[in-house]
Amino acid sequence: MPKPSKGTKKTVATPSSEIKIKINGCWHTFEPERDIEPTMTLSYLLREKLGYTGLKVSCDEGACGACTVIMDGKAILSCMMLAVEANGHEILTIEGLAKDDPIVEAFAEQCEPGYGTALQCGICTPGFVMSTKALLDENPVPTMTEIKEALSGHICRCGCYAGIAQAVTHASEKIVNKGEES
């Protein structure tokens, strides 16, 4: 790229005067440097500034999946995204799901011999639920291979993987059955 000549003024992009993020259906407006620092992560904004404590920050380096939220329909790790990068986007946290959401119900109900529970200590649960939501919104009847692939970035320290995969299968069944009733 050629250098500007001495008489040419170099233009510098100025930051937007405000940042707007749609969170759980409601638009929030933030002022850079006052409400959001340039280095603030989306997980910090959601959890510490806005009180969406359902999302968990376990590793804070993108290795465990506990901080998963949905942005524009896709599961993302909120600890790996700067809050300013969410400008203009739609974010869904676990608090944005209905209490009778089939996925929430399936995880809460899961307890079968041979599979066990889908939740134990609860640290990983919101991340698994949100990744399941993104998966089932895109593919309501996934195969077990697709379920394992969608959840592969998550760590459950309690080892509830079989129960979690079974809960996803039951959530899929609930969604399909609900659609057939409509």
N, C-alpha and C positions, 0 to 999 in steps of 0.2 A: 504494500500500500504506500503510495507516495506521501511524503511529509508535506504538511501545509507550508506555503511560503510565509515569510515573515509578516506580510501584510494581511494574511488570511486568518480569520478568527476561527478557532477550533470550537465546534459546538459540543456541548456535553449534555447528555440526557439527564433531565431533572426527575427526581422521584415523584410519583403521583402524590397529590396532596392528601389522599385517603386510600385506605385499603378496605375493600368490602368482601366479606366472606359469608356465604349462606350456610348456617349451621343448624341442622335439624329443622329445616324449613323456615328459619327466620334469618333475615339479613342483619349482619353486624358490621358497623363501620368503625374503623380504627385509624388513629392518626399516627403515622410513622414517627419514631423517636419519642413519642409520648406514650402510646399504648403498646406499640410493637417495636422492639429493637431489631436491627438488621440481622442479628445472629440468633434471635429467638426461634426455637423450634415450634412446629405446629402442636406437638404434644404438650409443650409447656404452656402455650397460649390456651389450649382447650382445657387442660387440667388445672393449672395454677391460677390463671387469670380469669377464666370463665366458669370454673367449678364443675366441669364435666369429668368427675372423678371415676366414672365407670371405666374409662380408658386407663390402663395401667402402664407405667413406665418401669420395666424390669431391668433390662440391660442397658438401655439408652444408647445402643449402637447398632440397631437394626438386625440383631441376631435371634431374637426370641419371638417376635410377633405379638407380644402383649399389647402394644400400642396401636394395633391396627384399627383404622377407621376407613370409611368408604368416601372416596372423592370422585365425584362425577360418575358413580356406578362401579368404580374399580377399588379393590382393597389396596390400601397403601400403609406404609409404616410412618406414623406421624412423628416419630423421633428422628426420622431421617429427612424430613422436609422442613424448610424454613417457613415460618408463618406467612411471610410476605409472598411466598410462592403460591399460596392458596388464594391470593387476590382474584376475585371474580369466579371462584369455583364454589361448588356445593359439597359440603362435608356432612356426613352422617355418622354420629357416634352411637354407642349402644343405648344412650338415653333417648335417642330419637326413634327407637323401635317401640312398637305398641306392646303393652304388657301381655297381650294375648297373641303376640307374633308366634307363628308356628315353629320358628327356629328356637326362640327363647323357651317355649313350652317343651320342645323335644329335648333340649339340653337339660332342663329341670327334671323331666320325667325319666331320663335315661338311667336305668339300673336293671340290667338283665344278666342272668347267669351266663358266664362265658364272655361277656363284654364288660360288665361292670358299669361304673358311673361315668358320666361325661364331665363331671366337675368334682373337685375335691377341695383344694385350698382356694381356688377361685382367681388366682393371679392371671392365669392364661385365658380364662373363659371368655372375657369380652373380645379378645383378639380372635379366638376361634369362631365365636358367634358372628363377628363382622365379616370374616373371610367366608364363612358359610353363606351369609346373606348375599355377598357379591357373587359367589359361585351359583347359588340357586336362582338368583335373579337372571343370570345369564343362561343357565342350564338347569332347569327344574328337575331333571331326572339324570343326574350324573352317575357314571360307573364308579366302582370302588377305586379304580385307578385314578380317575379324575378327581375324586374326593381327596385321595392321598396327595395328589399333585397340588391341589389348591391349598391344602393345609401344611404342605411340606416346610414352609418357613417358620413354623411355630414350634415352640418347645413347651412341653408340659412336664414340670419337675416331678409331679406325682405319678406320671406314667399312665395316664388315662386314655391313651391313644385309641384303643379298641372301642371304648365307650363313646369317645368323641366321634369316631367314624360312624358308629351305629346311630348316634344322635343325628348326624347329618342325613343318613338314610331315612330315619323316621321323619325328620323335618321335610324332606323331599316328598315322602308319602302324604304328609299332612297338607302340603301345598297343592299337590295333585288332586287329592280328595276334595279339598276346599274349592278348587277350580271346577270340579265335576258337579258340585252341589249348586254352583251359581247358575 
